[in-house]
């Protein structure tokens, strides 16, 4: 059935004859662009907000996963960190209205991107280092979520929108209300959304436990574990995969002859379960062979969850100078206060349970991740009749801290000052876009050496009486420079070509520098390195675009060489200068070798894989191709498309970069008729055999999603929009290769849903 469906889509898509005239292209404003963008070409996507408002409520990463070059690193349905062309984490920035969203998603793979997707205008995605032409550029790219919380235009008539959503896979629901209007000359915007999702269902047998994966390597009786494993599999859902969030936002703006100014505040409060959690104390739980994830069986009734609370205040405006040099100044200010608390909660026990075991669970203290940041900047428009020119200055002061039982990094501070110059000019033969950034960055932090209760105790700082032993303080002060240039040309009325080159420097993040402790979400004892060098990415891409109205095609090819690429490498399979690293380990971490030898007995880290942030040159290359055809069908229009994306990533020594998602084929069918929209999308994900050290292959899967949206016009300006959606219609066992918990936490099973939005 699946192969038949694939064949039909491909045959129809290729049947593109009688190609005729070109339709007018609707102008799309890219709000985050420092340069002028006359056309929307790869590697830039602008996704209309209706794609999010009419579809299922999900994580940001999952919502954009069907677009070429974009994928997701999931940790249950609540957490879906975006990946762009194989790059994630600090190499991809999430922005809200052009300013970086300062949460703690970079401090853990089990932390969500806390972005409110309620009532958004559009999402702008720039792939690759050329993103510095559009916003705070990074090696991977940027994702900018845009809304009109601080409106740059006057609301003409009052508007009220209310809605409701229900999903079957998690027995969840969501309600929202949005109000907009002009009160006394001020534009007022209010939004509220409340989402409550339970544990999500998975296909039978989807969960794979580490005991099963390494069955052949174990030399002890597993009969006890066997029953427990299958009892969990037979549940048919992922325990602790629930998610609830309450989002509120309020904004006011005023337009005048000289420009505009506005203020906005948004608050997100969420709670979500951690569906998988490593255990560093395997021996204490009866796992004498140090199973890397021993927590699950003994703590089967223990709930591990995170609560988040964020409050962001923003000021944004524009002042029309109309001077001889400066035309106008756009300015922004944002204050972010974010906290995430990971806690353990013991569910009710039977009376016959051992009291001693209860006390053991109660010993778990919460761990609090905090991020406080202030960011402000200004863009000076110095354009003239022949070109667009802008100068940008920006300053960020950011404090990260982790406090509690599972704190794996000491508090750290980052200060960044940026100045950039951007130019867009029509050279006649080519359109030129150029951007240059200079970033002055200072990161300060410390690394603690744990005090040991062994023969080496005196050598590890016992005389200082510090429970963490010696503390080494670091201050990294460096300047990075980056530039990007693109040349575009129309080869004919329907065919265009774009060439891009970018060189981007990235200073290591705080966690890559100062990480030093057990990270249960990854099942690893992770160690950073304060002596890491900056990454330098050199990227070349070429894109061809063809569009004549009825038929379109694009092909984008890229090569990205990254000098000093930083990766988390498992020590047992370390290939990045492992011998050299161990020879110098005492110099960077006093007494670390003795610590590793005794950690199994003294600290219980034997269950965790020891992993280090290390550097080696790497190369990323790949392509994205897509073509489609539209047909007049009855009183509507049918559009068919096929797309494929591929990314390859290898270190200089030939080993594969870990957690790179495999090639995908994406088939799409869209039918529109008056107020009716029907979408059918099949994502065919291939098996990933190009695995990094310590990884296992990930099977292929096919994800079939569909949505039917009907708009009913009411009296006056009101309307009712109703959407029926179904995701994973084939109920496939699906898991992302990029996920640290791909075996234990697969993707959700079949999901049916209903959503309506009444606007009046």
C-alpha positions as CSV (number, residue, x, y, z in Angstrom):
1,X,0.0,0.0,0.0
2,X,2.8,2.4,0.9
3,X,4.8,1.7,-2.2
4,X,1.7,2.1,-4.4
5,X,0.9,5.5,-2.7
6,X,4.5,6.7,-3.4
7,X,4.3,5.6,-7.0
8,X,1.1,7.4,-7.7
9,X,2.3,10.7,-6.2
10,X,5.6,10.5,-8.2
11,X,3.9,9.7,-11.5
12,X,1.4,12.5,-11.2
13,X,4.0,15.0,-10.1
14,X,6.1,14.2,-13.1
15,X,3.1,14.5,-15.5
16,X,3.7,18.2,-16.0
17,X,2.9,19.2,-19.6
18,X,1.3,22.3,-21.2
19,X,3.1,24.6,-18.9
20,X,1.8,28.1,-19.3
21,X,1.8,31.6,-17.9
22,X,3.3,32.9,-14.6
23,X,1.1,34.2,-11.9
24,X,1.9,37.3,-9.9
25,X,4.1,36.6,-6.9
26,X,2.6,37.9,-3.6
27,X,5.0,40.2,-1.8
28,X,6.2,38.8,1.5
29,X,7.9,41.0,4.1
30,X,10.8,39.3,5.9
31,X,10.8,41.2,9.2
32,X,14.2,39.9,10.4
33,X,16.0,40.9,7.2
34,X,18.7,43.6,7.4
35,X,18.9,43.5,3.6
36,X,16.2,44.0,1.0
37,X,14.7,40.7,-0.1
38,X,12.9,41.0,-3.4
39,X,12.3,37.3,-3.8
40,X,11.8,34.4,-1.5
41,X,14.4,31.8,-2.5
42,X,16.1,28.9,-0.8
43,X,17.7,28.9,1.7
44,X,14.9,31.2,3.1
45,X,11.4,29.9,4.1
46,X,8.5,32.2,5.1
47,X,5.7,30.1,6.6
48,X,2.3,31.8,7.0
49,X,0.9,31.8,10.5
50,X,-2.3,29.9,9.3
51,X,-0.1,26.7,8.9
52,X,0.3,26.8,12.7
53,X,-3.2,28.1,13.7
54,X,-5.0,25.5,11.6
55,X,-2.9,22.5,12.4
56,X,-2.2,20.5,15.5
57,X,-0.7,22.2,18.5
58,X,2.8,20.8,18.9
59,X,6.4,21.8,19.6
60,X,8.2,24.3,17.4
61,X,10.5,21.7,15.9
62,X,7.7,19.3,15.1
63,X,5.7,22.0,13.5
64,X,8.4,22.8,10.9
65,X,9.8,19.2,10.5
66,X,8.1,18.7,7.1
67,X,10.1,21.5,5.4
68,X,13.2,20.6,3.4
69,X,16.5,21.0,5.3
70,X,14.7,21.1,8.7
71,X,14.4,18.3,11.2
72,X,13.9,17.7,14.9
73,X,15.7,16.4,17.9
74,X,12.9,15.2,20.1
75,X,12.7,14.2,23.8
76,X,9.0,13.4,23.9
77,X,6.2,15.5,22.4
78,X,6.9,18.5,24.6
79,X,10.5,18.9,23.5
80,X,11.4,19.3,19.8
81,X,14.5,21.2,19.3
82,X,14.9,22.3,15.6
83,X,17.8,21.1,13.4
84,X,18.8,22.9,10.3
85,X,20.9,21.1,7.7
86,X,22.3,18.7,10.4
87,X,23.2,21.5,12.9
88,X,21.4,22.2,16.2
89,X,22.0,23.5,19.7
90,X,24.0,26.7,19.9
91,X,24.4,26.6,16.1
92,X,20.7,27.3,15.6
93,X,19.0,30.4,17.1
94,X,15.3,30.7,17.9
95,X,14.1,34.3,17.7
96,X,10.9,36.1,18.7
97,X,10.3,39.2,16.5
98,X,13.9,39.4,15.6
99,X,15.4,39.0,19.1
100,X,16.9,35.8,20.4
101,X,14.7,33.8,22.7
102,X,16.6,33.4,26.0
103,X,15.4,30.2,27.5
104,X,17.6,27.2,28.7
105,X,17.0,24.8,25.8
106,X,20.8,25.0,25.1
107,X,21.5,23.6,28.6
108,X,19.8,20.2,28.0
109,X,18.3,18.1,25.3
110,X,15.3,17.5,27.5
111,X,14.5,21.3,27.7
112,X,11.9,22.7,25.4
113,X,12.1,25.8,23.2
114,X,9.6,28.0,25.1
115,X,8.0,30.0,22.3
116,X,4.3,30.9,22.1
117,X,2.9,29.8,18.7
118,X,-0.5,31.3,19.4
119,X,-1.7,33.9,17.0
120,X,1.5,34.3,15.1
121,X,1.8,36.1,11.7
122,X,4.6,34.0,10.2
123,X,7.7,32.0,10.8
124,X,10.9,33.0,9.0
125,X,13.6,30.3,8.6
126,X,17.0,30.9,7.1
127,X,19.2,27.9,6.5
128,X,23.0,28.1,6.8
129,X,25.5,30.8,7.8
130,X,23.9,33.3,5.4
131,X,21.4,33.8,8.2
132,X,23.6,36.7,9.4
133,X,22.1,38.7,6.6
134,X,18.8,38.4,8.3
135,X,19.4,38.3,12.1
136,X,21.9,37.2,14.7
137,X,23.6,34.8,12.2
138,X,24.9,31.4,13.3
139,X,26.5,28.4,11.5
140,X,23.2,26.5,11.3
141,X,20.6,29.2,10.8
142,X,17.8,31.0,12.5
143,X,14.1,30.5,13.1
144,X,12.2,33.8,13.7
145,X,8.7,33.6,15.2
146,X,6.8,36.8,14.2
147,X,3.6,38.1,15.7
148,X,2.0,41.6,16.0
149,X,2.1,41.8,19.8
150,X,3.7,45.2,19.3
151,X,1.9,46.2,16.1
152,X,3.6,48.4,13.5
153,X,0.3,49.3,11.9
154,X,-3.1,50.4,13.3
155,X,-5.8,47.9,13.9
156,X,-8.7,49.0,11.8
157,X,-11.6,47.2,13.5
158,X,-11.9,45.4,16.8
159,X,-11.3,41.6,16.5
160,X,-12.1,38.8,18.9
161,X,-11.0,35.2,18.2
162,X,-11.7,32.2,20.3
163,X,-10.9,28.6,19.6
164,X,-10.7,25.0,20.8
165,X,-8.7,22.0,19.9
166,X,-8.8,18.3,20.8
167,X,-6.3,15.5,20.1
168,X,-6.8,11.7,20.4
169,X,-3.2,10.5,20.9
170,X,-2.8,12.3,24.2
171,X,-6.5,12.8,25.2
172,X,-5.5,16.5,25.2
173,X,-7.2,19.8,24.5
174,X,-6.3,23.4,24.0
175,X,-8.3,26.6,24.3
176,X,-7.3,30.1,23.2
177,X,-8.7,33.6,23.0
178,X,-7.2,36.7,21.2
179,X,-8.4,40.3,21.2
180,X,-7.1,43.1,19.0
181,X,-8.3,46.7,18.7
182,X,-7.5,50.4,18.7
183,X,-8.4,52.1,21.9
184,X,-7.9,55.8,22.1
185,X,-5.3,55.7,19.3
186,X,-3.3,52.9,20.9
187,X,-3.2,49.4,19.4
188,X,-4.0,46.8,22.0
189,X,-3.2,43.1,21.6
190,X,-4.1,40.4,24.1
191,X,-3.7,36.7,23.7
192,X,-4.2,33.7,26.0
193,X,-3.8,29.9,25.3
194,X,-4.1,27.0,27.7
195,X,-3.0,23.5,26.6
196,X,-3.3,20.3,28.5
197,X,-2.0,17.1,26.9
198,X,-1.7,13.7,28.7
199,X,0.7,10.8,28.1
200,X,0.8,10.1,24.3
201,X,0.1,6.7,22.7
202,X,2.6,4.7,20.7
203,X,2.2,1.7,18.5
204,X,2.5,-1.7,20.2
205,X,6.1,-2.8,20.9
206,X,7.6,0.6,19.9
207,X,9.7,1.0,23.1
208,X,13.1,-0.6,23.0
209,X,14.9,-0.8,26.3
210,X,18.7,-0.7,26.7
211,X,18.6,-4.2,28.2
212,X,17.1,-5.5,25.0
213,X,19.5,-3.6,22.8
214,X,22.6,-5.0,24.6
215,X,21.1,-8.4,25.4
216,X,23.9,-10.4,23.9
217,X,26.6,-8.5,25.9
218,X,25.1,-9.1,29.3
219,X,26.3,-12.1,31.3
220,X,23.7,-12.2,34.1
221,X,20.2,-13.5,34.4
222,X,17.6,-11.0,33.0
223,X,14.4,-12.9,33.8
224,X,13.5,-10.3,36.5
225,X,13.9,-7.4,34.1
226,X,12.2,-9.2,31.2
227,X,8.7,-9.1,32.7
228,X,9.1,-5.4,33.7
229,X,10.2,-4.4,30.2
230,X,7.3,-6.0,28.5
231,X,4.8,-4.7,31.0
232,X,5.9,-1.2,30.2
233,X,5.8,-1.9,26.4
234,X,2.3,-3.2,26.7
235,X,1.1,0.0,28.3
236,X,0.7,1.4,24.8
237,X,1.8,4.9,25.8
238,X,4.9,6.7,27.0
239,X,4.8,7.3,30.7
240,X,5.7,10.9,31.8
241,X,5.1,12.3,28.3
242,X,2.4,14.7,29.4
243,X,2.6,18.4,28.6
244,X,0.6,21.5,29.8
245,X,1.3,25.1,29.1
246,X,-0.4,28.4,29.8
247,X,0.7,31.3,27.7
248,X,-0.4,35.0,28.1
249,X,0.7,38.0,26.2
250,X,-0.2,41.7,26.1
251,X,1.1,44.5,23.9
252,X,0.4,48.1,23.2
253,X,1.8,50.3,20.4
254,X,1.3,53.9,19.2
255,X,1.9,55.1,15.6
256,X,2.9,58.7,15.0
257,X,4.3,60.8,12.2
258,X,7.8,60.2,13.4
259,X,7.4,56.4,13.6
260,X,6.1,54.1,16.3
261,X,6.8,52.8,19.8
262,X,5.4,49.9,21.7
263,X,5.6,47.7,24.8
264,X,4.9,44.0,25.1
265,X,5.0,41.4,27.9
266,X,4.5,37.7,27.5
267,X,4.5,35.0,30.1
268,X,4.7,31.2,29.7
269,X,4.2,28.7,32.4
270,X,4.4,25.0,31.6
271,X,4.8,21.6,33.2
272,X,5.9,18.5,31.3
273,X,7.0,15.0,32.2
274,X,10.5,13.7,31.5
275,X,9.8,10.4,29.7
276,X,13.3,9.1,30.3
277,X,15.9,9.7,32.9
278,X,19.3,8.1,33.3
279,X,20.6,6.8,36.6
280,X,24.1,7.3,37.9
281,X,23.7,5.0,40.9
282,X,23.2,1.7,39.2
283,X,24.9,-0.4,41.9
284,X,22.6,0.9,44.6
285,X,19.7,-0.3,42.6
286,X,20.9,-3.8,42.0
287,X,22.5,-3.4,38.6
288,X,25.8,-4.8,39.3
289,X,27.0,-4.5,35.7
290,X,26.3,-0.8,35.4
291,X,23.5,-0.6,33.0
292,X,23.7,2.9,31.6
293,X,20.0,3.6,32.3
294,X,19.2,1.7,35.4
295,X,16.7,4.2,36.8
296,X,13.7,3.0,34.9
297,X,12.9,-0.3,36.6
298,X,13.6,0.6,40.2
299,X,11.9,4.0,39.9
300,X,9.0,2.9,37.8
301,X,6.5,4.7,40.1
302,X,8.6,7.9,40.3
303,X,7.5,10.9,38.3
304,X,10.2,13.1,36.9
305,X,9.0,16.4,35.5
306,X,10.0,19.9,34.7
307,X,8.1,23.2,35.3
308,X,9.0,26.4,33.5
309,X,8.2,30.0,34.1
310,X,9.3,32.8,31.8
311,X,8.5,36.4,31.7
312,X,9.7,38.6,28.8
313,X,9.3,42.4,28.6
314,X,10.0,44.1,25.3
315,X,10.2,47.6,23.9
316,X,10.3,48.2,20.2
317,X,10.1,51.2,18.0
318,X,11.3,53.2,15.0
319,X,12.2,56.8,14.7
320,X,12.2,58.6,11.3
321,X,15.3,60.8,11.4
322,X,15.1,61.8,7.7
323,X,18.6,63.3,8.0
324,X,21.4,63.6,5.4
325,X,23.1,60.4,6.6
326,X,20.6,58.4,8.7
327,X,17.1,57.9,7.4
328,X,15.6,56.1,10.4
329,X,16.6,54.2,13.6
330,X,14.9,50.9,14.6
331,X,15.5,50.1,18.3
332,X,14.7,47.1,20.6
333,X,15.0,46.3,24.2
334,X,14.2,43.0,25.9
335,X,14.4,41.8,29.5
336,X,14.1,38.0,29.9
337,X,13.7,36.1,33.2
338,X,13.5,32.3,32.7
339,X,13.5,29.4,35.0
340,X,13.1,25.6,34.6
341,X,12.8,23.3,37.6
342,X,13.3,19.6,37.3
343,X,11.9,17.7,40.2
344,X,11.1,14.1,41.3
345,X,7.7,13.2,42.8
346,X,7.0,9.9,44.3
347,X,3.6,8.5,43.4
348,X,1.6,6.6,46.0
349,X,3.1,3.4,47.2
350,X,1.5,0.2,48.4
351,X,1.6,-0.2,52.1
352,X,3.9,-3.3,51.9
353,X,6.6,-1.3,50.1
354,X,9.9,-0.9,51.9
355,X,10.0,2.3,53.9
356,X,13.7,2.5,53.3
357,X,13.1,2.7,49.5
358,X,10.6,5.5,50.0
359,X,13.1,7.6,51.9
360,X,15.7,7.0,49.2
361,X,13.4,8.5,46.5
362,X,12.5,11.4,48.8
363,X,16.1,12.4,48.9
364,X,15.9,13.8,45.4
365,X,16.1,17.6,45.5
366,X,14.9,19.7,42.6
367,X,17.4,21.2,40.1
368,X,16.7,24.7,38.9
369,X,18.0,26.1,35.6
370,X,17.9,29.9,35.3
371,X,18.6,32.4,32.6
372,X,18.4,36.1,33.1
373,X,19.2,38.3,30.1
374,X,19.0,41.9,29.0
375,X,19.4,42.7,25.3
376,X,19.1,45.9,23.4
377,X,20.1,47.1,20.0
378,X,19.6,49.6,17.2
379,X,19.6,49.5,13.4
380,X,20.6,52.6,11.6
381,X,19.2,52.9,8.0
382,X,21.8,54.8,5.9
383,X,20.3,53.7,2.6
384,X,20.4,55.9,-0.5
385,X,18.9,55.8,-4.0
386,X,21.4,53.3,-5.3
387,X,21.5,50.8,-2.4
388,X,20.2,49.6,0.9
389,X,22.7,50.1,3.7
390,X,22.3,49.4,7.4
391,X,24.5,49.5,10.5
392,X,23.5,47.4,13.4
393,X,24.7,47.5,17.0
394,X,23.6,45.0,19.7
395,X,24.4,44.2,23.3
396,X,23.6,41.2,25.4
397,X,24.2,40.4,29.1
398,X,23.2,36.9,30.0
399,X,23.5,34.9,33.2
400,X,23.1,31.1,33.3
401,X,22.9,29.1,36.5
402,X,22.1,25.5,37.5
403,X,21.4,24.9,41.2
404,X,20.4,21.6,42.9
405,X,21.1,17.9,43.1
406,X,21.8,17.4,39.4
407,X,23.6,20.7,38.7
408,X,26.3,19.9,36.2
409,X,27.7,23.4,35.5
410,X,28.6,26.3,37.8
411,X,27.0,29.7,37.1
412,X,28.3,31.4,34.0
413,X,28.0,34.9,32.5
414,X,28.2,36.0,28.9
415,X,28.5,39.5,27.5
416,X,28.3,40.1,23.8
417,X,28.7,43.4,21.9
418,X,28.0,43.3,18.1
419,X,28.4,45.8,15.3
420,X,27.4,44.8,11.8
421,X,27.2,46.4,8.3
422,X,24.8,45.3,5.7
423,X,24.5,46.2,2.0
424,X,22.0,45.3,-0.7
425,X,22.6,46.6,-4.2
426,X,21.5,46.0,-7.8
427,X,24.6,45.7,-9.9
428,X,22.7,45.3,-13.1
429,X,24.0,41.9,-14.0
430,X,23.7,40.6,-10.4
431,X,21.9,41.5,-7.2
432,X,24.4,41.8,-4.4
433,X,23.8,41.2,-0.7
434,X,26.6,41.6,1.7
435,X,26.9,41.4,5.5
436,X,29.7,41.7,8.0
437,X,29.6,41.2,11.8
438,X,32.1,41.8,14.5
439,X,31.3,40.2,17.9
440,X,33.2,41.1,21.1
441,X,32.3,38.2,23.5
442,X,33.3,37.6,27.1
443,X,32.3,34.4,28.9
444,X,33.2,33.9,32.5
445,X,32.6,30.7,34.5
446,X,34.3,28.1,36.7
447,X,34.8,24.3,36.9
448,X,34.7,22.5,40.2
449,X,36.6,19.3,40.9
450,X,34.6,17.0,43.1
451,X,36.0,16.1,46.5
452,X,36.6,12.3,46.8
453,X,36.4,10.1,49.8
454,X,39.4,7.9,48.8
455,X,43.1,7.8,49.1
456,X,43.4,10.8,46.8
457,X,41.3,13.0,48.9
458,X,44.2,15.2,50.1
459,X,45.3,15.8,46.5
460,X,41.8,17.0,45.5
461,X,41.5,20.0,47.7
462,X,40.2,18.4,51.0
463,X,42.1,21.0,53.0
464,X,40.0,23.7,51.5
465,X,36.8,22.2,53.1
466,X,34.8,23.0,49.9
467,X,32.2,20.3,49.2
468,X,33.0,20.6,45.6
469,X,36.8,20.6,46.0
470,X,39.0,23.0,44.1
471,X,37.4,25.5,41.8
472,X,39.1,26.8,38.7
473,X,37.9,30.1,37.4
474,X,38.0,31.1,33.7
475,X,37.4,34.3,31.7
476,X,37.3,33.9,27.9
477,X,37.5,37.2,26.1
478,X,37.6,37.0,22.4
479,X,36.5,38.8,19.2
480,X,34.9,36.9,16.3
481,X,34.3,38.2,12.8
482,X,31.8,36.8,10.2
483,X,30.7,37.8,6.7
484,X,28.3,36.6,4.1
485,X,27.8,37.5,0.4
486,X,25.2,36.4,-2.1
487,X,24.9,37.0,-5.8
488,X,21.6,36.5,-7.6
489,X,20.8,36.6,-11.3
490,X,17.8,35.9,-13.5
491,X,19.0,33.6,-16.3
492,X,15.6,33.9,-18.0
493,X,12.1,35.1,-17.2
494,X,11.4,31.8,-15.3
495,X,14.9,30.7,-14.1
496,X,17.1,32.3,-11.5
497,X,20.4,31.4,-9.8
498,X,21.8,32.4,-6.5
499,X,25.4,31.9,-5.3
500,X,26.3,32.3,-1.6
501,X,29.5,32.3,0.4
502,X,29.8,32.8,4.1
503,X,32.5,32.6,6.8
504,X,31.1,32.6,10.3
505,X,33.0,32.3,13.6
506,X,31.3,31.0,16.7
507,X,32.8,31.1,20.2
508,X,32.0,28.0,22.3
509,X,28.9,28.2,24.4
510,X,29.0,28.2,28.2
511,X,28.0,24.6,28.4
512,X,30.7,23.5,26.0
513,X,33.3,25.4,28.0
514,X,32.2,24.8,31.6
515,X,30.1,21.6,31.7
516,X,31.4,19.2,34.3
517,X,29.0,16.6,35.8
518,X,26.3,13.9,35.4
519,X,23.7,14.8,32.8
520,X,20.9,12.3,33.4
521,X,18.9,13.3,30.3
522,X,21.7,12.0,28.0
523,X,22.8,9.2,30.3
524,X,26.3,10.7,30.3
525,X,28.9,12.3,32.6
526,X,29.7,15.3,30.4
527,X,32.9,17.3,30.7
528,X,33.5,20.6,28.9
529,X,36.8,22.2,28.1
530,X,37.6,25.9,28.8
531,X,40.4,25.7,26.3
532,X,38.2,25.1,23.3
533,X,38.9,27.3,20.3
534,X,36.3,29.1,18.2
535,X,34.5,27.2,15.4
536,X,34.9,28.7,11.9
537,X,32.5,27.7,9.3
538,X,33.1,28.3,5.6
539,X,30.0,27.7,3.6
540,X,29.3,27.7,-0.2
541,X,25.8,27.1,-1.6
542,X,24.2,27.4,-5.0
543,X,20.5,27.5,-5.7
544,X,18.5,27.2,-8.9
545,X,14.8,28.4,-9.0
546,X,12.4,27.8,-11.8
547,X,8.8,29.0,-11.7
548,X,6.4,29.8,-14.5
549,X,3.1,29.7,-12.5
550,X,1.9,26.2,-13.1
551,X,5.2,24.4,-12.6
552,X,8.1,25.2,-10.2
553,X,11.4,23.5,-9.3
554,X,14.3,24.3,-7.1
555,X,17.6,22.7,-6.3
556,X,20.0,23.8,-3.6
557,X,23.4,22.4,-3.0
558,X,25.8,23.3,-0.1
559,X,29.1,22.5,1.4
560,X,30.1,23.7,4.9
561,X,33.6,23.1,6.2
562,X,33.8,23.7,9.9
563,X,37.2,24.1,11.5
564,X,37.4,23.1,15.1
565,X,33.9,21.6,15.1
566,X,32.8,21.0,18.7
567,X,31.0,17.7,19.5
568,X,30.1,15.7,22.6
569,X,32.1,12.5,22.1
570,X,31.7,9.3,24.2
571,X,35.0,8.5,25.9
572,X,34.8,4.8,25.3
573,X,34.7,5.4,21.6
574,X,36.6,8.6,21.5
575,X,38.5,9.1,18.2
576,X,39.2,12.8,18.5
577,X,42.6,12.8,19.9
578,X,41.7,10.6,22.9
579,X,45.2,9.7,23.9
580,X,46.3,13.3,23.7
581,X,43.3,14.3,25.8
582,X,44.1,11.8,28.5
583,X,47.7,12.8,28.6
584,X,46.7,16.4,29.3
585,X,43.7,15.7,31.5
586,X,45.5,16.3,34.8
587,X,46.6,19.7,33.5
588,X,43.0,20.8,32.8
589,X,41.2,18.8,35.5
590,X,43.4,18.1,38.6
591,X,43.1,14.5,39.7
592,X,40.6,13.6,36.9
593,X,42.3,10.3,36.0
594,X,42.1,9.1,39.6
595,X,38.5,10.3,39.7
596,X,37.6,8.2,36.7
597,X,39.2,5.1,38.1
598,X,37.3,5.3,41.4
599,X,34.1,7.0,40.3
600,X,32.2,3.7,40.0
601,X,32.8,2.8,43.6
602,X,33.0,6.2,45.1
603,X,30.4,8.3,43.2
604,X,28.2,5.9,41.4
605,X,28.8,7.4,37.9
606,X,29.6,3.9,36.6
607,X,26.1,3.8,34.9
608,X,26.8,6.9,32.9
609,X,28.9,7.0,29.7
610,X,31.8,9.5,30.2
611,X,31.7,12.0,27.4
612,X,33.8,15.0,26.5
613,X,33.3,18.2,24.5
614,X,36.1,18.0,21.9
615,X,37.1,19.5,18.6
616,X,38.0,18.3,15.1
617,X,37.5,19.6,11.7
618,X,34.2,18.5,10.0
619,X,32.5,18.8,6.7
620,X,28.7,19.0,6.1
621,X,27.4,18.7,2.6
622,X,24.0,18.0,1.2
623,X,21.2,19.2,-1.1
624,X,17.5,20.0,-1.2
625,X,15.5,19.5,-4.4
626,X,11.8,20.1,-4.9
627,X,9.4,20.4,-7.8
628,X,5.7,20.7,-8.1
629,X,2.8,21.2,-10.5
630,X,-0.6,22.8,-10.1
631,X,-3.7,21.9,-12.0
632,X,-7.2,23.4,-12.4
633,X,-9.5,20.7,-11.1
634,X,-13.2,21.4,-11.1
635,X,-13.8,24.7,-9.4
636,X,-10.6,24.4,-7.4
637,X,-6.9,23.9,-7.8
638,X,-4.8,20.8,-7.1
639,X,-1.1,21.2,-6.3
640,X,1.3,18.3,-6.2
641,X,5.0,18.4,-5.1
642,X,7.9,16.1,-4.4
643,X,10.9,17.1,-2.3
644,X,14.1,15.4,-1.1
645,X,16.7,16.5,1.4
646,X,20.1,14.9,2.2
647,X,22.8,15.9,4.7
648,X,26.1,14.2,5.1
649,X,28.5,15.0,8.0
650,X,32.0,13.6,8.6
651,X,35.0,14.4,10.7
652,X,38.3,14.9,9.1
653,X,39.4,11.4,10.1
654,X,36.5,9.8,8.2
655,X,34.2,9.1,11.2
656,X,30.6,10.3,11.0
657,X,29.3,13.2,13.1
658,X,26.8,11.7,15.6
659,X,23.1,12.2,15.5
660,X,22.7,13.3,11.9
661,X,19.2,12.7,10.6
662,X,18.9,10.5,7.4
663,X,17.7,11.4,3.9
664,X,14.0,12.1,3.4
665,X,11.5,12.2,0.6
666,X,8.5,14.4,1.1
667,X,5.4,14.1,-1.0
668,X,2.6,16.7,-0.8
669,X,-0.9,17.1,-2.2
670,X,-2.9,20.3,-1.7
671,X,-6.4,21.0,-3.0
672,X,-8.0,24.4,-2.5
673,X,-11.6,25.4,-3.5
674,X,-13.1,28.7,-2.3
675,X,-13.1,28.3,1.5
676,X,-11.9,24.7,1.5
677,X,-8.4,23.4,2.0
678,X,-7.3,19.8,1.9
679,X,-3.7,18.7,2.5
680,X,-2.0,15.3,2.4
681,X,1.7,14.9,3.2
682,X,3.8,11.8,3.3
683,X,7.3,12.0,4.9
684,X,9.4,9.0,3.8
685,X,12.4,8.9,6.2
686,X,15.2,6.5,5.1
687,X,17.2,4.2,7.4
688,X,20.3,5.9,8.9
689,X,23.4,3.7,8.6
690,X,25.9,6.5,8.6
691,X,26.4,6.4,12.4
692,X,28.8,8.0,14.7
693,X,30.9,6.2,17.3
694,X,28.8,4.5,19.9
695,X,25.6,5.0,17.9
696,X,23.2,2.4,16.5
697,X,21.4,2.4,13.1
698,X,17.9,3.8,13.0
699,X,15.1,2.2,11.0
700,X,13.2,4.0,8.2
701,X,9.6,5.1,8.7
702,X,6.8,6.8,6.8
703,X,4.8,9.5,8.4
704,X,1.4,10.3,6.7
705,X,-0.4,13.4,7.8
706,X,-3.5,15.1,6.5
707,X,-5.7,18.1,7.3
708,X,-9.1,19.4,6.0
709,X,-9.9,23.0,6.8
710,X,-13.3,24.7,6.0
711,X,-14.1,28.3,6.5
712,X,-17.7,29.3,7.1
713,X,-18.5,33.0,6.5
714,X,-20.9,34.6,8.9
715,X,-22.7,37.9,9.2
716,X,-20.5,40.9,8.8
717,X,-16.8,40.3,9.0
718,X,-17.1,37.2,11.2
719,X,-16.0,33.7,10.2
720,X,-15.8,30.2,11.7
721,X,-12.8,28.0,10.6
722,X,-13.0,24.3,11.3
723,X,-10.0,21.9,10.9
724,X,-9.9,18.1,11.0
725,X,-6.4,16.7,11.1
726,X,-4.8,13.3,11.4
727,X,-1.1,12.7,12.0
728,X,0.8,9.4,11.6
729,X,-2.2,7.8,9.9
730,X,-0.2,4.7,9.2
731,X,0.5,4.3,13.0
732,X,4.2,3.9,12.2
733,X,6.8,3.0,14.8
734,X,9.0,6.1,14.2
735,X,12.0,7.4,16.0
736,X,14.4,10.3,15.2
737,X,18.1,9.3,14.8
738,X,19.1,12.7,16.4
739,X,17.3,11.9,19.7
740,X,19.4,10.7,22.7
741,X,16.4,8.6,23.7
742,X,15.2,7.4,20.3
743,X,14.7,3.8,21.5
744,X,13.0,4.5,24.8
745,X,10.9,7.4,23.6
746,X,9.6,6.9,20.1
747,X,7.4,9.4,18.3
748,X,3.6,9.5,18.9
749,X,1.3,7.0,17.2
750,X,-1.8,7.8,15.2
751,X,-3.4,11.1,16.2
752,X,-6.8,12.4,15.2
753,X,-7.9,15.9,16.1
754,X,-10.5,18.7,15.7
755,X,-9.8,22.4,15.9
756,X,-12.1,25.4,15.4
757,X,-11.5,29.1,15.5
758,X,-14.4,31.7,15.6
759,X,-13.5,35.2,14.7
760,X,-15.9,38.2,14.9
